[in-house]
């Protein structure tokens, strides 16, 4: 009988000690981390090219994300390859720099499984020159630089075709390459370069077709300085948030997508870029 009472007291003491330890650990958690796991903000590491993507993300980070319980870590890239490579490797939660045709081509050629999650804005592709101020003044035999990636090359040639500079073979559309130019009345020479190099090429060529983000980064004003500018209506080249396939419905990523489409974000884009960057509908 005495032994049973002793064992009962020991068991009760151990039980109380365990409860006390658990409570102490719980109480200590906020002191160590500032917030409990349940109340901690979601932190997302997002890759982006500097202009306008990182600028738009920084607006969201400073003005909208805190109230939504979201913290953004923005990593800037100056090329179109590493943001997708690092997203595929899990170093990023998302990236924001590309349109869906480019993403589809990247997935097909690299074997990645990335998904276009949220459309955000359009950057019209433009033709620029330091040699002439009007498209009609482009001289015979001029050299025109074009982006060398498959989707933007075809897009650039279509821009020239839409403005009567060249004629493309029937049906090629944005899949066009230099071999698909059916008529070249000015005998233009095309020079394919990495998209990031195109603004710097303006000193060496007669004209260059430049992606909107690199044009803005170089201080060009697409809405007023482009000799020819892509039409926005029905344009498939809307830039957006990209994530790993299967993560499109992750809560933090869904929240970020909504903030990028928020009316305040659209107003920021309209005011800052004055028609050179256009919010997606």
C-alpha positions as CSV (number, residue, x, y, z in Angstrom):
1,X,0.0,0.0,0.0
2,X,2.8,2.4,1.0
3,X,4.7,1.6,-2.3
4,X,1.6,2.3,-4.4
5,X,1.2,5.8,-2.7
6,X,4.9,6.6,-3.4
7,X,4.6,5.5,-7.0
8,X,1.5,7.7,-7.4
9,X,3.2,10.7,-6.0
10,X,6.2,10.2,-8.3
11,X,4.0,9.9,-11.3
12,X,2.1,13.0,-10.4
13,X,5.3,15.0,-9.9
14,X,6.7,13.9,-13.3
15,X,3.4,14.8,-15.0
16,X,3.4,18.3,-13.4
17,X,7.1,18.8,-14.3
18,X,6.4,17.9,-17.9
19,X,3.5,20.4,-18.1
20,X,5.7,23.1,-16.6
21,X,8.5,22.5,-19.1
22,X,6.0,22.6,-22.0
23,X,4.5,25.8,-20.8
24,X,7.9,27.4,-20.3
25,X,9.0,26.6,-23.9
26,X,5.8,28.0,-25.2
27,X,6.2,31.2,-23.2
28,X,9.8,31.5,-24.3
29,X,9.0,31.3,-28.1
30,X,7.8,34.9,-28.6
31,X,10.9,36.2,-26.7
32,X,13.3,34.2,-29.0
33,X,11.6,34.8,-32.4
34,X,9.4,37.8,-31.7
35,X,6.2,36.0,-32.9
36,X,4.8,32.6,-32.6
37,X,4.7,30.4,-35.7
38,X,1.0,31.0,-36.1
39,X,1.3,34.8,-36.1
40,X,4.6,35.2,-38.0
41,X,4.5,36.9,-41.4
42,X,5.0,34.9,-44.5
43,X,8.4,35.6,-46.1
44,X,8.7,35.2,-49.9
45,X,12.0,35.5,-51.8
46,X,11.1,36.8,-55.3
47,X,13.5,37.3,-58.2
48,X,13.0,40.2,-60.6
49,X,14.7,42.3,-63.2
50,X,15.3,45.9,-61.8
51,X,13.0,48.0,-64.0
52,X,10.0,47.9,-63.7
53,X,9.6,44.6,-62.0
54,X,11.7,45.1,-58.8
55,X,10.3,48.7,-58.6
56,X,6.7,47.4,-58.6
57,X,7.6,44.7,-56.1
58,X,9.2,47.3,-53.8
59,X,6.0,49.4,-54.0
60,X,4.0,46.3,-52.9
61,X,6.6,45.5,-50.2
62,X,6.5,49.0,-48.7
63,X,2.8,49.9,-49.1
64,X,0.6,46.8,-49.3
65,X,2.5,43.7,-48.0
66,X,2.7,44.5,-44.3
67,X,-1.1,44.8,-43.9
68,X,-1.4,41.5,-45.7
69,X,1.0,39.7,-43.4
70,X,3.6,39.3,-46.1
71,X,7.3,40.0,-46.1
72,X,9.1,40.2,-49.5
73,X,12.8,39.6,-50.1
74,X,13.5,40.9,-53.6
75,X,16.5,39.5,-55.5
76,X,17.5,41.5,-58.7
77,X,18.7,39.8,-61.9
78,X,20.0,41.4,-65.1
79,X,19.3,38.5,-67.3
80,X,16.3,36.3,-68.4
81,X,17.8,32.9,-67.5
82,X,19.0,32.8,-63.8
83,X,15.6,33.9,-62.4
84,X,14.0,30.7,-63.9
85,X,17.0,28.5,-63.0
86,X,17.0,29.6,-59.4
87,X,13.2,29.3,-59.1
88,X,13.4,25.8,-60.5
89,X,16.1,24.9,-58.0
90,X,14.0,26.2,-55.1
91,X,16.2,29.2,-54.3
92,X,13.3,31.5,-55.0
93,X,9.6,31.2,-54.2
94,X,8.6,33.1,-57.3
95,X,9.9,35.4,-60.0
96,X,8.6,38.4,-61.9
97,X,10.2,39.4,-65.2
98,X,8.7,37.4,-68.1
99,X,5.7,36.8,-70.3
100,X,4.0,33.4,-70.8
101,X,5.4,32.8,-74.4
102,X,8.9,33.2,-73.1
103,X,8.1,30.9,-70.1
104,X,6.6,28.2,-72.3
105,X,9.7,28.2,-74.5
106,X,12.0,28.1,-71.5
107,X,10.1,25.1,-70.0
108,X,10.2,23.3,-73.3
109,X,13.9,23.9,-73.9
110,X,15.2,23.4,-70.4
111,X,12.8,20.8,-69.0
112,X,11.7,23.0,-66.1
113,X,8.2,22.9,-64.7
114,X,7.3,26.5,-63.9
115,X,3.8,28.0,-64.0
116,X,2.5,31.4,-65.0
117,X,0.4,32.4,-62.0
118,X,-0.7,36.0,-62.2
119,X,-0.7,38.6,-65.0
120,X,0.5,42.0,-63.9
121,X,1.5,44.4,-66.7
122,X,2.5,44.8,-70.4
123,X,5.7,46.4,-71.5
124,X,5.3,47.2,-75.2
125,X,8.3,46.2,-77.3
126,X,9.8,49.2,-79.2
127,X,12.2,50.1,-82.0
128,X,14.7,52.8,-81.0
129,X,17.5,54.7,-82.7
130,X,20.1,57.3,-82.0
131,X,20.6,57.9,-85.8
132,X,17.1,58.7,-87.0
133,X,14.0,60.2,-85.4
134,X,11.4,58.7,-87.7
135,X,10.8,55.2,-88.9
136,X,10.6,56.4,-92.5
137,X,14.1,57.8,-92.2
138,X,15.7,54.4,-91.6
139,X,18.2,54.2,-94.4
140,X,18.7,51.4,-97.0
141,X,21.2,48.8,-95.8
142,X,20.7,49.8,-92.1
143,X,21.7,47.4,-89.4
144,X,18.9,46.6,-86.9
145,X,19.6,44.7,-83.6
146,X,17.1,42.2,-82.4
147,X,16.7,40.2,-79.2
148,X,18.2,36.7,-79.7
149,X,15.8,34.6,-77.6
150,X,13.3,32.7,-79.7
151,X,10.1,34.3,-78.5
152,X,11.3,37.9,-78.4
153,X,13.1,37.5,-81.8
154,X,9.8,36.6,-83.5
155,X,8.0,39.3,-81.6
156,X,10.6,41.9,-82.8
157,X,10.2,40.8,-86.4
158,X,6.4,41.0,-86.1
159,X,6.8,44.6,-84.8
160,X,8.8,45.5,-87.9
161,X,6.3,43.7,-90.2
162,X,3.3,45.4,-88.5
163,X,4.9,48.8,-89.3
164,X,5.7,48.0,-92.9
165,X,9.4,47.7,-92.6
166,X,9.5,44.0,-93.7
167,X,7.1,41.4,-94.8
168,X,7.0,37.9,-93.2
169,X,6.0,34.6,-94.7
170,X,2.3,33.8,-94.3
171,X,1.4,32.2,-91.0
172,X,4.7,32.5,-89.1
173,X,3.5,35.1,-86.7
174,X,5.6,35.5,-83.6
175,X,7.5,32.3,-84.3
176,X,9.4,34.1,-87.1
177,X,13.1,34.1,-87.5
178,X,15.3,36.0,-89.9
179,X,14.7,33.2,-92.5
180,X,11.0,34.0,-92.5
181,X,11.5,37.5,-93.9
182,X,9.8,37.3,-97.3
183,X,10.4,40.9,-98.4
184,X,13.1,43.3,-97.1
185,X,12.7,46.5,-99.2
186,X,15.4,48.4,-97.3
187,X,17.8,45.5,-97.4
188,X,18.2,45.7,-93.6
189,X,20.9,43.6,-91.9
190,X,19.7,42.0,-88.7
191,X,22.0,41.5,-85.7
192,X,20.7,39.2,-82.9
193,X,22.0,40.1,-79.4
194,X,21.1,39.1,-75.9
195,X,18.2,41.3,-74.8
196,X,20.1,43.0,-72.0
197,X,22.8,44.2,-74.5
198,X,20.3,45.9,-76.9
199,X,20.3,49.4,-75.3
200,X,24.1,49.5,-75.4
201,X,24.1,48.5,-79.1
202,X,22.3,51.7,-80.1
203,X,25.7,53.4,-80.5
204,X,26.8,50.7,-83.0
205,X,23.7,50.0,-85.0
206,X,21.1,52.1,-86.9
207,X,18.2,50.9,-84.7
208,X,17.4,48.2,-82.2
209,X,14.2,46.5,-81.1
210,X,14.4,46.6,-77.3
211,X,12.3,44.9,-74.6
212,X,10.4,47.4,-72.4
213,X,12.2,46.7,-69.1
214,X,15.7,47.2,-70.6
215,X,14.5,50.3,-72.5
216,X,13.3,51.8,-69.2
217,X,16.4,50.8,-67.3
218,X,18.5,52.6,-70.0
219,X,16.5,55.8,-69.5
220,X,14.5,55.4,-72.8
221,X,10.8,56.5,-72.8
222,X,8.9,53.9,-74.9
223,X,5.7,56.0,-75.1
224,X,7.5,59.0,-76.6
225,X,10.8,57.9,-78.0
226,X,10.1,54.6,-79.8
227,X,10.0,54.8,-83.6
228,X,7.5,52.0,-83.5
229,X,5.7,50.5,-80.5
230,X,3.8,47.3,-80.0
231,X,0.1,47.4,-79.9
232,X,-1.5,46.6,-76.5
233,X,-4.8,45.3,-77.7
234,X,-4.8,41.5,-77.8
235,X,-1.2,41.4,-76.9
236,X,-0.1,38.0,-75.4
237,X,3.1,39.3,-73.9
238,X,1.8,40.3,-70.5
239,X,4.4,40.0,-67.8
240,X,3.5,38.2,-64.6
241,X,4.3,36.3,-61.5
242,X,5.8,32.8,-62.1
243,X,6.0,30.0,-59.6
244,X,7.0,26.3,-59.4
245,X,4.2,24.2,-61.0
246,X,2.0,22.8,-58.2
247,X,2.5,25.9,-56.0
248,X,0.0,28.2,-57.7
249,X,-2.4,28.0,-54.8
250,X,0.1,28.5,-52.0
251,X,-1.4,31.0,-49.7
252,X,1.5,33.5,-49.7
253,X,1.9,33.4,-53.5
254,X,-1.9,33.9,-54.0
255,X,-1.7,36.9,-51.6
256,X,1.3,38.3,-53.6
257,X,-0.6,37.9,-56.8
258,X,-3.6,39.8,-55.5
259,X,-1.4,42.6,-54.3
260,X,0.3,42.9,-57.7
261,X,-3.2,43.3,-59.2
262,X,-4.4,45.7,-56.5
263,X,-5.9,49.0,-57.8
264,X,-3.2,50.8,-55.8
265,X,-0.5,48.9,-57.7
266,X,-2.1,49.7,-61.0
267,X,-2.3,53.4,-60.1
268,X,1.4,53.3,-59.2
269,X,2.3,51.7,-62.6
270,X,0.2,54.3,-64.5
271,X,1.6,57.3,-62.7
272,X,5.3,56.2,-62.6
273,X,5.6,54.9,-66.2
274,X,3.2,57.2,-68.0
275,X,2.1,54.6,-70.6
276,X,5.4,52.9,-71.1
277,X,4.2,50.1,-68.8
278,X,0.5,49.2,-68.8
279,X,-1.4,47.3,-66.1
280,X,-3.0,44.1,-67.2
281,X,-6.7,44.1,-67.4
